[in-house]
Structure formats: structure tokens, C-alpha cells
């Protein structure tokens, strides 16, 4: 599964290089505000984290571009009551594929699918009656839809915000799905 994931990443990055004068590559990183939604009835507290990775963007025409990214992303959630705190830490390698619309030269809107591979998962319990750490085994594959927008300067510095609406269940019970706000800064090479 991991070999297939990396093969897809390489193929997408190479395909973006077919029209080099309209393509750019860069690095990005930023802040994550992640939570989980159970059966669309209940949303957990947030886990604060970060994301970092690389991207490639290739122009389709004057107002449209295709962007692929490869990101490490800290996700998960937190539950609290008066006696205890429960934190679920889920770290992913994510592969978003985004269609970007530039209504002006510098502002953009983006949307597209994302596939993710869980590379680390841990539950932490803290409270007056217990204090333990254990690993559990969530579904290793996540997928969903990204919606966002931002501003990109002529020099290639970008500021963006994105919402990830997870569609795949993290666990079998309760149909929990990832929900992540990402605030990013990117730099073209």
C-alpha cells in the first residue's frame, strides 16, 4: 500500500512538469485545527497541530491550475470532562489533488479530493483515576474533499486557508470522520 501511495505521488509530480513554463514547485507548512465528527451528530474538541510538505502547480489555462501536494499532517481530537482528558493523536501523509481557480491574478479558490495514509496513532488518557498511553489501530486509509482559498503574490509567496471534510471512517464504531482547518504559508522555488 505504501509503495502504491508513493508511486502515485511521483507520477503526479512528474505529470505536472509537462508544461514547465506554467509550472511551479514549492514548500508549504502551517497550523492545523483538527476534530472528528461522529455520525454527523457530535463533533469532538480540537487537536492543535501542524502540516508541512511540498507541492507542484501546473497551469491549465490563464485562470485554472492543477495542484498536487504531499503533506505530513497532525490530526486527531480531544475530549474533556471534569475528571479526565482524552486525546487521540493521528498523523497522516496526505495527498491532495486540487483544481485551483484564479478569478484575479493573485486570489484563488481551490477544491479537490484528498487521500491520506495514517502513519502514527496514539491515545492519551489523563485524569484523577487514570493516566495511561496506549496505541490503537484505526483504519490506515482516509479520504475526503478539500475546499479553500488564498492569496499568492507575484513572487510566489502564498497564504491559504482550507477545510478538509473527511469522508472515510477512522474507526468502525460511530462512523468518525476527520474535520481539519488548515492555515498555510507556501513558497515557490
TORVEX-774769 format. One line per field, with one value per residue: residue in three letters; residue number from 1; x, y negated, z negated of N, C-alpha, C in turn. Coordinates in Angstrom, 2 decimals. Example, Ala and Ser with C-alpha at 12.3 -4.5 7.8 and 13.67 -1.06 7.14 Angstrom:
2
code = [ALA;SER]
pos = [1;2]
nc1 = [13.19;12.85]
nc2 = [5.69;2.25]
nc3 = [-7.80;-7.08]
cac1 = [12.30;13.67]
cac2 = [4.50;1.06]
cac3 = [-7.80;-7.14]
cc1 = [13.20;12.90]
cc2 = [3.30;-0.03]
cc3 = [-7.80;-7.87]
END
This chain:
189
code = [UNK;UNK;UNK;UNK;UNK;UNK;UNK;UNK;UNK;UNK;UNK;UNK;UNK;UNK;UNK;UNK;UNK;UNK;UNK;UNK;UNK;UNK;UNK;UNK;UNK;UNK;UNK;UNK;UNK;UNK;UNK;UNK;UNK;UNK;UNK;UNK;UNK;UNK;UNK;UNK;UNK;UNK;UNK;UNK;UNK;UNK;UNK;UNK;UNK;UNK;UNK;UNK;UNK;UNK;UNK;UNK;UNK;UNK;UNK;UNK;UNK;UNK;UNK;UNK;UNK;UNK;UNK;UNK;UNK;UNK;UNK;UNK;UNK;UNK;UNK;UNK;UNK;UNK;UNK;UNK;UNK;UNK;UNK;UNK;UNK;UNK;UNK;UNK;UNK;UNK;UNK;UNK;UNK;UNK;UNK;UNK;UNK;UNK;UNK;UNK;UNK;UNK;UNK;UNK;UNK;UNK;UNK;UNK;UNK;UNK;UNK;UNK;UNK;UNK;UNK;UNK;UNK;UNK;UNK;UNK;UNK;UNK;UNK;UNK;UNK;UNK;UNK;UNK;UNK;UNK;UNK;UNK;UNK;UNK;UNK;UNK;UNK;UNK;UNK;UNK;UNK;UNK;UNK;UNK;UNK;UNK;UNK;UNK;UNK;UNK;UNK;UNK;UNK;UNK;UNK;UNK;UNK;UNK;UNK;UNK;UNK;UNK;UNK;UNK;UNK;UNK;UNK;UNK;UNK;UNK;UNK;UNK;UNK;UNK;UNK;UNK;UNK;UNK;UNK;UNK;UNK;UNK;UNK;UNK;UNK;UNK;UNK;UNK;UNK]
pos = [1;2;3;4;5;6;7;8;9;10;11;12;13;14;15;16;17;18;19;20;21;22;23;24;25;26;27;28;29;30;31;32;33;34;35;36;37;38;39;40;41;42;43;44;45;46;47;48;49;50;51;52;53;54;55;56;57;58;59;60;61;62;63;64;65;66;67;68;69;70;71;72;73;74;75;76;77;78;79;80;81;82;83;84;85;86;87;88;89;90;91;92;93;94;95;96;97;98;99;100;101;102;103;104;105;106;107;108;109;110;111;112;113;114;115;116;117;118;119;120;121;122;123;124;125;126;127;128;129;130;131;132;133;134;135;136;137;138;139;140;141;142;143;144;145;146;147;148;149;150;151;152;153;154;155;156;157;158;159;160;161;162;163;164;165;166;167;168;169;170;171;172;173;174;175;176;177;178;179;180;181;182;183;184;185;186;187;188;189]
nc1 = [0.83;1.93;3.96;2.45;1.16;3.35;4.24;2.09;2.27;4.78;4.22;2.20;3.57;5.55;3.89;2.94;5.05;5.01;4.49;6.55;6.96;4.61;4.48;5.10;6.97;7.08;7.43;5.42;3.72;2.09;-0.55;-2.73;-6.10;-7.77;-10.48;-12.99;-15.88;-18.70;-21.01;-22.22;-23.58;-22.25;-19.49;-16.09;-13.74;-10.92;-7.74;-4.65;-2.23;0.26;1.12;3.23;4.98;5.41;4.64;3.29;2.38;0.53;-0.32;-3.43;-4.95;-5.29;-6.77;-7.09;-5.62;-3.84;-3.07;-0.93;-0.17;2.06;1.86;2.79;0.74;-0.61;-3.26;-6.43;-8.16;-9.70;-11.16;-12.82;-13.71;-14.87;-13.21;-11.27;-9.07;-9.03;-7.03;-6.73;-4.29;-3.55;-1.54;-0.83;0.16;-0.67;-2.26;-3.36;-5.24;-5.83;-8.03;-7.51;-8.89;-8.31;-9.68;-8.71;-5.41;-3.98;-5.63;-7.11;-9.32;-9.89;-10.46;-10.91;-10.17;-8.76;-6.41;-5.31;-2.78;-2.50;0.14;0.93;-0.50;-2.07;-3.49;-4.12;-4.67;-5.59;-6.16;-7.83;-8.29;-6.99;-4.08;-2.64;-1.04;-1.71;-1.58;-3.79;-5.59;-6.53;-8.33;-6.12;-6.31;-7.51;-9.87;-11.20;-12.70;-11.42;-11.78;-11.05;-9.19;-7.14;-4.32;-1.83;1.31;3.04;5.69;5.62;4.94;2.56;-0.55;-2.89;-6.12;-7.87;-10.43;-10.81;-12.94;-13.48;-14.31;-14.04;-14.32;-12.72;-12.66;-14.47;-16.71;-19.33;-18.88;-16.72;-15.28;-12.66;-12.16;-10.72;-9.23;-6.96;-4.30;-2.10;1.26;3.06;5.89;7.19;9.66]
nc2 = [1.20;-1.26;-1.53;-1.82;-4.22;-6.06;-5.76;-6.82;-9.48;-10.25;-9.95;-11.88;-14.27;-14.27;-14.43;-17.01;-18.49;-18.69;-21.00;-23.17;-26.02;-27.04;-25.95;-25.44;-24.69;-24.02;-24.61;-24.15;-24.97;-24.94;-25.66;-23.37;-22.80;-20.43;-18.07;-15.57;-14.18;-12.45;-10.30;-12.50;-13.81;-14.58;-16.53;-16.48;-17.96;-20.05;-19.12;-20.63;-21.19;-20.73;-21.09;-20.11;-20.20;-19.45;-20.89;-20.92;-22.90;-23.31;-25.19;-25.17;-26.79;-30.36;-31.02;-28.70;-26.05;-23.05;-21.46;-19.42;-17.95;-16.84;-16.01;-16.02;-15.65;-16.61;-15.35;-14.62;-14.54;-15.88;-15.07;-16.26;-16.19;-16.93;-15.29;-14.06;-13.92;-13.07;-12.34;-11.89;-11.15;-11.44;-10.98;-11.80;-11.03;-12.95;-13.31;-15.65;-16.57;-19.23;-21.44;-24.63;-27.81;-30.93;-33.85;-36.42;-37.77;-37.16;-36.12;-33.01;-30.17;-26.87;-23.37;-19.87;-16.28;-14.28;-11.90;-9.94;-8.51;-6.89;-7.23;-7.26;-6.70;-7.36;-7.08;-9.12;-9.23;-11.21;-11.84;-12.01;-9.42;-7.76;-7.43;-6.97;-5.71;-4.42;-2.49;-2.30;-0.79;-2.36;-2.74;-2.65;-4.12;-7.18;-9.41;-12.24;-15.48;-18.60;-22.09;-25.45;-28.56;-31.42;-33.69;-34.59;-35.92;-37.79;-37.09;-34.50;-33.75;-32.38;-32.59;-30.66;-29.17;-26.27;-23.77;-20.49;-17.95;-15.02;-11.86;-9.16;-6.55;-6.68;-4.79;-1.70;-1.90;-4.18;-5.78;-7.78;-10.74;-12.64;-16.15;-19.04;-22.18;-24.06;-26.33;-27.96;-28.71;-29.21;-28.70;-29.29;-27.66]
nc3 = [0.00;-0.83;1.11;3.46;2.88;2.82;5.47;6.90;6.05;7.14;9.91;10.29;9.67;11.66;13.90;13.64;14.52;17.25;18.69;18.35;18.27;17.23;14.76;11.27;8.31;4.81;1.23;-1.69;-4.73;-7.95;-10.30;-11.91;-12.80;-14.13;-14.30;-15.06;-13.62;-14.73;-13.38;-12.23;-14.22;-16.51;-17.38;-18.21;-20.59;-19.65;-18.21;-18.25;-15.80;-13.22;-9.71;-7.00;-3.91;-0.37;2.85;6.20;8.91;11.85;14.64;16.31;17.95;18.38;16.07;14.57;12.67;11.81;8.84;6.96;3.85;1.25;-1.95;-5.39;-8.15;-11.23;-12.96;-14.61;-17.79;-20.81;-23.95;-26.81;-30.28;-33.61;-35.13;-33.55;-30.65;-27.28;-24.55;-21.13;-18.94;-15.63;-12.92;-9.59;-6.19;-3.62;-0.42;1.42;4.32;6.24;7.91;8.99;9.09;10.42;9.99;10.10;10.67;8.32;6.24;5.23;5.50;4.33;4.81;4.27;4.23;1.55;0.47;-2.26;-4.36;-7.34;-9.54;-12.13;-15.31;-18.37;-21.62;-24.40;-27.83;-30.55;-33.91;-37.14;-38.05;-36.30;-34.24;-31.38;-28.41;-25.24;-22.22;-19.47;-16.75;-14.17;-11.02;-8.34;-6.00;-4.76;-3.34;-1.55;-0.94;0.08;-0.45;0.25;0.17;1.09;1.20;3.48;4.00;6.59;6.43;5.55;2.95;0.82;-0.97;-2.59;-3.31;-4.26;-4.29;-5.32;-4.65;-5.88;-4.51;-4.87;-7.31;-10.45;-12.48;-13.11;-14.80;-15.35;-13.11;-12.79;-11.43;-9.91;-10.42;-9.41;-9.72;-7.91;-7.96;-5.97;-4.80;-1.88;0.32;3.44;5.47]
cac1 = [0.00;2.81;4.63;1.46;0.96;4.49;4.25;1.10;2.84;5.81;3.58;1.51;4.55;6.14;2.90;2.83;6.21;4.90;4.45;7.40;6.86;3.42;4.53;5.99;7.06;7.42;7.20;4.38;3.51;1.17;-1.27;-3.94;-7.10;-8.43;-11.51;-13.64;-17.34;-19.29;-22.37;-22.71;-24.36;-21.40;-18.13;-15.19;-12.85;-9.87;-6.31;-3.83;-1.06;0.84;1.33;4.38;5.17;5.78;3.55;3.57;1.21;0.67;-1.41;-4.23;-5.14;-4.99;-7.47;-7.18;-4.39;-3.95;-2.02;-0.81;0.64;2.43;1.93;2.70;-0.31;-1.02;-4.71;-6.94;-9.17;-9.59;-12.39;-12.55;-14.78;-14.32;-12.26;-10.27;-8.86;-8.68;-6.51;-6.45;-3.32;-3.49;-0.65;-1.07;0.76;-1.83;-2.04;-4.46;-5.21;-6.71;-8.28;-7.44;-9.47;-7.77;-10.57;-7.80;-4.03;-3.40;-6.56;-7.50;-10.21;-9.42;-11.30;-10.49;-10.10;-7.53;-6.20;-4.37;-2.29;-2.15;1.49;1.11;-1.75;-1.88;-4.47;-3.57;-5.66;-5.09;-7.25;-7.58;-8.35;-6.13;-3.12;-2.01;-0.91;-1.76;-1.80;-4.91;-5.38;-7.58;-8.20;-4.92;-6.60;-8.51;-10.12;-12.18;-12.77;-10.85;-12.29;-10.27;-8.83;-5.98;-3.69;-0.47;1.98;3.76;6.98;5.42;4.59;1.10;-1.24;-4.13;-6.93;-8.53;-11.19;-10.84;-14.14;-13.19;-15.43;-13.77;-14.42;-11.45;-12.89;-15.71;-17.81;-19.74;-18.58;-15.98;-14.64;-11.77;-12.52;-9.48;-8.95;-5.53;-3.85;-0.80;2.15;3.81;6.97;7.60;11.10]
cac2 = [0.00;-2.43;-1.66;-2.36;-5.62;-6.84;-5.71;-7.80;-10.80;-10.53;-10.11;-13.17;-15.35;-14.26;-14.91;-18.47;-19.11;-18.60;-22.35;-23.77;-27.47;-27.34;-25.11;-25.82;-23.76;-24.74;-24.02;-24.83;-24.49;-25.78;-25.28;-22.54;-22.76;-19.18;-17.47;-14.40;-14.19;-11.12;-10.15;-13.85;-14.31;-15.05;-16.88;-16.49;-19.10;-20.09;-18.89;-21.63;-20.55;-21.43;-20.35;-20.57;-19.35;-20.01;-20.96;-21.28;-23.51;-23.43;-25.94;-24.57;-27.97;-31.60;-31.11;-27.39;-25.31;-21.79;-21.40;-18.20;-18.19;-15.71;-16.69;-15.40;-16.41;-16.16;-15.44;-13.95;-15.28;-15.84;-15.07;-16.64;-16.40;-17.48;-14.37;-13.44;-14.39;-12.02;-12.91;-10.94;-11.74;-10.75;-11.67;-11.30;-11.51;-13.29;-13.61;-16.39;-16.92;-20.39;-22.32;-26.00;-28.86;-32.27;-34.88;-37.53;-37.26;-36.74;-35.38;-31.72;-29.24;-25.53;-22.25;-18.60;-15.13;-14.01;-10.57;-10.01;-7.27;-7.08;-6.72;-7.21;-6.87;-7.13;-7.62;-9.52;-9.46;-11.88;-12.12;-11.72;-7.99;-7.01;-8.18;-5.94;-5.92;-3.16;-2.63;-1.56;-0.52;-2.90;-2.46;-3.34;-4.94;-8.22;-10.17;-13.29;-16.59;-19.86;-23.36;-26.52;-29.73;-32.13;-34.80;-34.27;-37.10;-37.58;-36.48;-33.09;-33.50;-32.22;-32.42;-29.97;-28.51;-25.13;-22.88;-19.09;-17.22;-13.60;-11.01;-7.80;-6.32;-6.44;-3.53;-1.04;-2.31;-5.57;-6.45;-9.03;-11.28;-13.79;-17.52;-19.76;-23.51;-24.27;-27.68;-27.64;-29.63;-28.47;-29.41;-28.69;-27.63]
cac3 = [0.00;-0.88;2.41;4.39;2.49;3.28;6.93;7.36;5.79;8.16;11.22;10.33;9.71;13.00;14.87;13.52;15.14;18.70;19.25;17.33;18.13;16.45;13.56;10.17;7.20;3.60;-0.09;-2.45;-6.08;-8.68;-11.52;-11.78;-13.86;-13.73;-15.15;-14.46;-13.67;-14.88;-12.83;-11.92;-15.36;-17.59;-17.00;-19.36;-20.74;-18.64;-18.43;-17.57;-15.21;-12.08;-8.47;-6.23;-2.75;0.92;3.82;7.58;9.55;13.30;15.24;17.38;18.79;17.67;14.78;13.91;12.43;11.09;7.83;6.17;2.66;0.42;-3.24;-6.71;-8.82;-12.56;-13.10;-15.79;-18.54;-22.26;-24.74;-28.20;-31.25;-34.86;-35.75;-32.67;-29.28;-26.33;-23.31;-20.05;-18.01;-14.34;-12.00;-8.23;-4.95;-2.78;0.98;2.04;5.74;6.20;9.04;8.48;9.93;10.15;10.54;10.36;10.75;7.05;5.39;5.79;4.82;4.64;4.38;4.82;3.33;0.80;-0.10;-3.37;-4.93;-8.75;-9.82;-13.58;-16.05;-19.80;-22.55;-25.70;-28.87;-31.75;-34.82;-38.55;-38.31;-35.39;-33.44;-30.57;-26.97;-24.52;-20.78;-18.93;-15.33;-13.30;-9.59;-7.86;-4.83;-4.92;-2.11;-1.74;0.01;-0.41;0.10;-0.34;0.96;0.58;1.92;3.89;4.53;7.84;6.11;5.23;1.54;0.73;-2.25;-2.27;-4.32;-3.64;-5.15;-4.87;-5.06;-5.76;-4.10;-5.31;-8.75;-11.13;-13.19;-12.73;-15.66;-15.38;-11.85;-12.99;-10.23;-10.14;-10.06;-9.64;-9.18;-7.70;-7.66;-5.37;-4.10;-0.88;1.01;4.71;5.77]
cc1 = [0.87;3.53;3.70;1.24;2.10;4.62;3.27;1.63;3.86;5.20;2.88;2.49;5.22;5.17;2.71;3.97;6.13;4.89;5.22;7.23;5.63;3.37;5.42;5.90;7.44;7.22;6.12;4.29;2.54;0.52;-2.51;-4.81;-8.01;-9.45;-12.05;-15.13;-17.83;-20.72;-23.03;-23.58;-23.49;-20.01;-17.29;-14.51;-11.68;-8.51;-5.57;-2.58;-0.52;0.85;2.53;4.55;5.58;4.56;4.10;2.29;1.49;-0.56;-2.10;-4.54;-4.88;-5.60;-7.55;-5.81;-4.72;-2.78;-2.08;0.14;0.97;2.74;1.98;1.73;-0.66;-2.52;-5.12;-7.98;-8.91;-10.98;-12.02;-13.84;-14.12;-13.24;-11.12;-10.19;-8.42;-8.23;-6.21;-5.52;-3.24;-2.61;-0.74;-0.03;-0.42;-1.41;-3.27;-4.19;-6.26;-6.82;-8.35;-7.99;-8.90;-8.72;-9.82;-6.39;-3.53;-4.33;-6.95;-8.52;-9.75;-10.39;-10.75;-10.41;-8.75;-7.53;-5.15;-4.01;-1.85;-0.78;1.77;-0.24;-1.52;-3.02;-3.77;-4.73;-4.99;-6.28;-6.90;-7.58;-7.47;-5.21;-2.33;-1.90;-0.95;-1.96;-3.00;-4.69;-6.54;-7.36;-7.02;-5.19;-7.71;-8.69;-11.18;-12.07;-12.21;-11.50;-11.49;-10.05;-7.62;-5.52;-2.26;0.16;2.67;5.13;6.85;5.18;3.07;0.65;-2.58;-4.84;-7.73;-9.29;-11.20;-12.06;-13.88;-14.44;-15.26;-13.85;-13.03;-11.51;-14.21;-16.91;-18.08;-19.48;-17.82;-15.22;-13.81;-12.40;-11.30;-9.50;-7.45;-5.27;-2.40;-0.06;2.97;4.83;7.33;9.12;11.36]
cc2 = [-1.26;-2.64;-2.24;-3.84;-6.49;-6.83;-6.72;-9.21;-11.17;-10.76;-11.45;-14.34;-15.42;-14.80;-16.42;-19.19;-19.11;-19.96;-23.27;-25.28;-27.87;-26.55;-25.73;-24.77;-24.55;-23.93;-24.82;-24.23;-25.40;-25.07;-24.45;-22.72;-21.59;-18.74;-16.24;-14.54;-12.74;-11.13;-11.49;-14.44;-15.02;-15.36;-17.04;-17.84;-18.98;-19.64;-19.94;-20.92;-21.37;-20.51;-20.95;-19.64;-20.12;-20.05;-21.25;-21.79;-23.68;-24.13;-25.17;-25.63;-29.20;-31.66;-29.80;-26.75;-24.02;-21.74;-20.07;-18.51;-16.86;-16.30;-15.70;-16.27;-15.79;-16.41;-14.70;-14.79;-15.15;-15.87;-15.41;-16.60;-16.85;-16.59;-13.91;-14.16;-13.21;-12.70;-11.78;-11.65;-10.86;-11.57;-10.99;-11.80;-11.71;-13.67;-14.31;-16.63;-18.01;-21.07;-23.73;-26.96;-30.19;-33.30;-36.19;-36.95;-36.66;-35.95;-34.06;-31.03;-27.85;-24.49;-20.98;-17.51;-15.05;-12.57;-10.71;-8.64;-7.55;-6.45;-6.63;-7.44;-6.52;-7.77;-7.97;-9.83;-10.17;-12.19;-11.72;-10.23;-7.17;-7.96;-7.14;-6.39;-4.55;-3.44;-1.78;-1.44;-1.06;-2.45;-3.28;-4.28;-5.93;-8.92;-11.21;-14.35;-17.84;-21.03;-24.48;-27.68;-30.41;-33.23;-34.39;-35.50;-36.76;-36.94;-35.03;-32.76;-33.43;-32.08;-31.78;-29.42;-27.42;-24.34;-21.49;-18.42;-15.74;-12.80;-9.56;-7.69;-6.03;-5.09;-2.94;-1.54;-3.80;-6.37;-7.77;-9.45;-12.51;-15.09;-18.38;-21.13;-23.63;-25.72;-27.57;-28.86;-28.77;-29.34;-28.65;-28.69;-28.38]
cc3 = [0.00;0.45;3.45;4.13;3.02;4.80;7.50;7.17;6.87;9.53;11.34;10.41;11.08;14.03;14.80;14.24;16.67;19.38;18.31;17.19;17.33;15.15;12.51;9.08;5.96;2.35;-0.79;-3.84;-6.79;-9.85;-11.16;-13.02;-13.50;-14.77;-14.42;-14.64;-13.74;-14.37;-12.51;-13.03;-16.38;-17.05;-18.25;-19.52;-19.78;-19.15;-17.61;-17.05;-14.05;-10.87;-7.75;-5.03;-1.51;1.82;5.21;8.20;11.03;13.86;16.34;18.42;17.92;16.27;14.01;13.77;11.69;10.11;7.11;5.02;1.99;-0.95;-4.40;-7.51;-10.17;-12.71;-14.36;-16.49;-20.04;-22.89;-26.18;-29.00;-32.55;-35.47;-34.86;-31.32;-28.43;-25.04;-22.33;-19.07;-16.77;-13.41;-10.63;-7.24;-4.00;-1.38;1.55;3.52;5.93;7.56;8.47;9.53;9.48;10.76;10.82;10.40;9.45;6.14;6.05;4.88;5.23;4.10;5.00;3.78;2.62;0.32;-1.19;-3.90;-6.36;-9.00;-11.31;-14.24;-17.51;-20.58;-23.84;-26.64;-30.04;-32.64;-36.23;-38.85;-37.39;-34.65;-32.65;-29.13;-26.32;-23.04;-20.39;-17.43;-14.50;-11.86;-9.07;-6.69;-5.13;-3.58;-2.39;-0.66;-0.66;0.31;-0.55;0.60;0.37;1.50;2.23;4.53;5.85;7.62;5.66;3.77;1.46;-0.71;-1.92;-3.49;-3.60;-4.70;-4.53;-5.49;-4.82;-5.43;-4.55;-6.82;-9.34;-11.86;-12.71;-13.53;-15.55;-14.13;-12.04;-11.74;-10.59;-9.66;-10.40;-8.96;-9.08;-7.30;-7.22;-4.85;-3.14;-0.19;2.28;4.81;7.05]
END
